[in-house]
């Protein structure tokens, strides 16, 4: 791992710790502030919209200005959002901070472009999943601590502690150096990449897969609290298991063929949904949270697929389009989940399983139709 990847990994370790302090409790905190399930789904969908609108311009800017400048802007904006959520004491200003926090997801395309440029001899899939594993490793500790802090000090305290973690993370990013990829000579808009049939298939696969994998997730904490009376401390521990699952599954599946790894991660998320839906004890819920880590793995592997079919000088734009396709699913899935939850709290689970089965079929068809002229590059790490 290169020097700058180590710095980014340390930064993401701290950020993952801070985000996990509150991330798994957001639906519950929104309920505390007076939002009902439909409103919670709508707010989370609006947060997903804030994410979706930024990825394409941020990716295109990263190709022209370099990734590091946008990374610094993203880290600073995320820190400001956490402080705003901490000082807010009512629903409207808190939602404003929450939307700002999701808006700063524009950093994802520049960050992934930076990781790709700084990876040296590693494959793209291995670099993306390894760095993501560090973020999720921080989440293991943060989620476990988050439930305890919320139980004893109130959920609002979690946002204050997260702000301190984000400050340290931002300082680490300031120590990194710029890593340019190929000079971007193209003046075509980012959406022009969709004229490639191979790239547009990956984008379609990204949207449908992410929607199917995410549909059951937004209101899972509310389901556990309302149906099974699970305490906040336990939900925090489940969140730690989810982050641990992301770490282990990223490291396990990151070295695999991207499409095979995607199918495996979809299957693991389906198993997690069954455990959460049909389980009635903490061991099943914990297993469900652990296996749900396959969602983050699937996102990374779809990015690795897009890198194989995108021009090197348009990689930031390509990652931006992929993040936008995935974020669109985060816009649509929470409101749908909220409406399903209002009809019956368990309804998002079977609906998600049906869609995952369809997504796995599409992924398998994509594998069959992949162009033989663009084989996946070998992973140099396998030569050791």
PEVENTA-V740236 format. One record per residue. N is the residue number from 1. RES is the residue in one small letter. PHI is phi in whole degrees, 0 to 359 (none if undefined). PSI is psi in whole degrees, -180 to 180 (none if undefined). Layout:
# PEVENTA-V740236
{{N:RES:PHI:PSI} {N:RES:PHI:PSI}}
This chain:
# PEVENTA-V740236
{{1:x:none:130} {2:x:289:166} {3:x:303:-47} {4:x:289:-32} {5:x:293:-34} {6:x:295:-44} {7:x:297:-44} {8:x:297:-39} {9:x:296:-43} {10:x:296:-43} {11:x:300:-45} {12:x:288:-30} {13:x:301:-47} {14:x:292:-40} {15:x:293:-40} {16:x:298:-39} {17:x:298:-48} {18:x:295:-44} {19:x:295:-40} {20:x:291:-19} {21:x:301:-32} {22:x:236:-19} {23:x:303:-46} {24:x:286:-11} {25:x:255:-2} {26:x:302:-48} {27:x:300:-36} {28:x:288:-38} {29:x:291:-37} {30:x:299:-39} {31:x:295:-40} {32:x:300:-36} {33:x:277:0} {34:x:112:6} {35:x:274:137} {36:x:271:173} {37:x:305:-40} {38:x:295:-41} {39:x:294:-41} {40:x:300:-47} {41:x:300:-41} {42:x:294:-41} {43:x:295:-44} {44:x:293:-35} {45:x:294:-39} {46:x:295:-37} {47:x:297:-40} {48:x:297:-35} {49:x:295:-40} {50:x:300:-36} {51:x:292:-45} {52:x:296:-37} {53:x:289:-15} {54:x:258:-20} {55:x:294:-44} {56:x:294:-51} {57:x:297:-35} {58:x:294:-41} {59:x:296:-42} {60:x:295:-40} {61:x:295:-36} {62:x:297:-35} {63:x:295:-29} {64:x:260:-38} {65:x:259:-14} {66:x:98:155} {67:x:281:-37} {68:x:298:-41} {69:x:300:-43} {70:x:289:-32} {71:x:298:-45} {72:x:298:-42} {73:x:297:-40} {74:x:294:-44} {75:x:297:-43} {76:x:296:-40} {77:x:294:-40} {78:x:296:-39} {79:x:298:-46} {80:x:300:-41} {81:x:297:-42} {82:x:297:-41} {83:x:296:-41} {84:x:296:-43} {85:x:296:-34} {86:x:292:-43} {87:x:278:-12} {88:x:284:138} {89:x:239:6} {90:x:219:172} {91:x:295:-47} {92:x:297:-52} {93:x:294:-32} {94:x:296:-43} {95:x:298:-36} {96:x:300:-45} {97:x:294:-38} {98:x:296:-42} {99:x:294:-40} {100:x:297:-40} {101:x:298:-44} {102:x:289:-31} {103:x:299:-34} {104:x:288:1} {105:x:294:-7} {106:x:304:-19} {107:x:290:-15} {108:x:295:-47} {109:x:296:-48} {110:x:300:-39} {111:x:297:-47} {112:x:294:-34} {113:x:295:-41} {114:x:296:-45} {115:x:299:-42} {116:x:298:-40} {117:x:287:-31} {118:x:264:8} {119:x:282:-16} {120:x:58:-119} {121:x:273:-4} {122:x:285:153} {123:x:288:160} {124:x:298:-44} {125:x:299:-43} {126:x:292:-42} {127:x:297:-47} {128:x:296:-44} {129:x:287:-33} {130:x:291:-45} {131:x:293:-40} {132:x:299:-35} {133:x:298:-36} {134:x:294:-42} {135:x:303:-45} {136:x:286:-26} {137:x:296:-41} {138:x:298:-35} {139:x:295:-28} {140:x:301:-51} {141:x:289:-43} {142:x:298:-42} {143:x:293:-41} {144:x:296:-43} {145:x:289:-33} {146:x:299:-43} {147:x:296:-41} {148:x:295:-44} {149:x:297:-45} {150:x:297:-37} {151:x:293:-37} {152:x:259:-31} {153:x:245:-9} {154:x:94:148} {155:x:298:-29} {156:x:302:-34} {157:x:298:-28} {158:x:299:-36} {159:x:289:-34} {160:x:295:-45} {161:x:293:-36} {162:x:298:-37} {163:x:299:-39} {164:x:294:-41} {165:x:296:-40} {166:x:293:-34} {167:x:297:-46} {168:x:298:-43} {169:x:300:-41} {170:x:295:-37} {171:x:296:-36} {172:x:294:-39} {173:x:294:-34} {174:x:297:-20} {175:x:274:-8} {176:x:283:166} {177:x:244:155} {178:x:289:142} {179:x:233:94} {180:x:288:145} {181:x:269:-155} {182:x:295:149} {183:x:299:135} {184:x:271:103} {185:x:265:-10} {186:x:281:139} {187:x:252:7} {188:x:287:147} {189:x:295:156} {190:x:302:-36} {191:x:295:-16} {192:x:298:-22} {193:x:299:-27} {194:x:289:-9} {195:x:290:-20} {196:x:284:124} {197:x:296:-36} {198:x:294:-43} {199:x:292:-41} {200:x:294:-32} {201:x:294:-41} {202:x:296:-41} {203:x:297:-43} {204:x:297:-41} {205:x:296:-38} {206:x:298:-48} {207:x:297:-52} {208:x:294:-41} {209:x:296:-46} {210:x:295:-39} {211:x:298:-47} {212:x:297:-42} {213:x:287:-27} {214:x:265:-20} {215:x:306:-39} {216:x:278:-10} {217:x:274:-41} {218:x:305:-38} {219:x:252:17} {220:x:300:-43} {221:x:301:-40} {222:x:294:-37} {223:x:298:-45} {224:x:293:-39} {225:x:290:-45} {226:x:282:-41} {227:x:269:-39} {228:x:246:2} {229:x:53:44} {230:x:283:129} {231:x:288:161} {232:x:300:-38} {233:x:301:-43} {234:x:291:-37} {235:x:297:-38} {236:x:298:-41} {237:x:293:-37} {238:x:298:-39} {239:x:299:-38} {240:x:297:-40} {241:x:295:-36} {242:x:297:-45} {243:x:295:-39} {244:x:297:-39} {245:x:298:-40} {246:x:297:-41} {247:x:298:-55} {248:x:294:-43} {249:x:288:-35} {250:x:299:-46} {251:x:289:-32} {252:x:284:-46} {253:x:268:-12} {254:x:295:-28} {255:x:271:-1} {256:x:276:167} {257:x:305:134} {258:x:302:-43} {259:x:291:-41} {260:x:297:-41} {261:x:296:-37} {262:x:297:-46} {263:x:299:-41} {264:x:295:-42} {265:x:293:-36} {266:x:297:-41} {267:x:296:-39} {268:x:293:-40} {269:x:294:-38} {270:x:300:-42} {271:x:296:-37} {272:x:295:-38} {273:x:296:-42} {274:x:299:-41} {275:x:295:-42} {276:x:289:-36} {277:x:283:-48} {278:x:265:-14} {279:x:287:156} {280:x:224:9} {281:x:224:162} {282:x:301:-35} {283:x:297:-37} {284:x:288:-41} {285:x:295:-41} {286:x:297:-41} {287:x:297:-40} {288:x:298:-44} {289:x:295:-40} {290:x:298:-50} {291:x:290:-24} {292:x:295:-12} {293:x:300:-17} {294:x:298:-21} {295:x:298:-48} {296:x:294:-36} {297:x:298:-43} {298:x:300:-41} {299:x:299:-45} {300:x:295:-40} {301:x:288:-32} {302:x:294:-38} {303:x:298:-42} {304:x:298:-37} {305:x:297:-42} {306:x:293:-32} {307:x:296:-29} {308:x:286:-22} {309:x:243:10} {310:x:248:145} {311:x:297:140} {312:x:302:-33} {313:x:278:-2} {314:x:242:22} {315:x:294:-37} {316:x:299:-45} {317:x:297:-40} {318:x:297:-46} {319:x:296:-36} {320:x:298:-42} {321:x:295:-41} {322:x:295:-43} {323:x:296:-35} {324:x:294:-43} {325:x:299:-43} {326:x:292:-40} {327:x:293:-32} {328:x:302:-37} {329:x:293:-32} {330:x:285:-20} {331:x:286:-46} {332:x:275:-34} {333:x:294:-45} {334:x:299:-45} {335:x:298:-39} {336:x:297:-43} {337:x:298:-40} {338:x:297:-41} {339:x:293:-41} {340:x:296:-41} {341:x:297:-39} {342:x:293:-33} {343:x:288:-44} {344:x:198:129} {345:x:303:-27} {346:x:270:-7} {347:x:297:-33} {348:x:300:-25} {349:x:289:-54} {350:x:296:-35} {351:x:299:-42} {352:x:294:-40} {353:x:299:-42} {354:x:298:-43} {355:x:291:-35} {356:x:295:-40} {357:x:301:-42} {358:x:294:-41} {359:x:296:-39} {360:x:294:-37} {361:x:297:-45} {362:x:295:-39} {363:x:296:-40} {364:x:295:-40} {365:x:295:-37} {366:x:299:-40} {367:x:297:-39} {368:x:291:-31} {369:x:265:0} {370:x:301:140} {371:x:290:130} {372:x:290:-14} {373:x:282:-10} {374:x:232:66} {375:x:291:157} {376:x:290:131} {377:x:295:145} {378:x:293:150} {379:x:273:113} {380:x:302:-25} {381:x:296:-24} {382:x:285:-9} {383:x:277:-10} {384:x:291:none}}
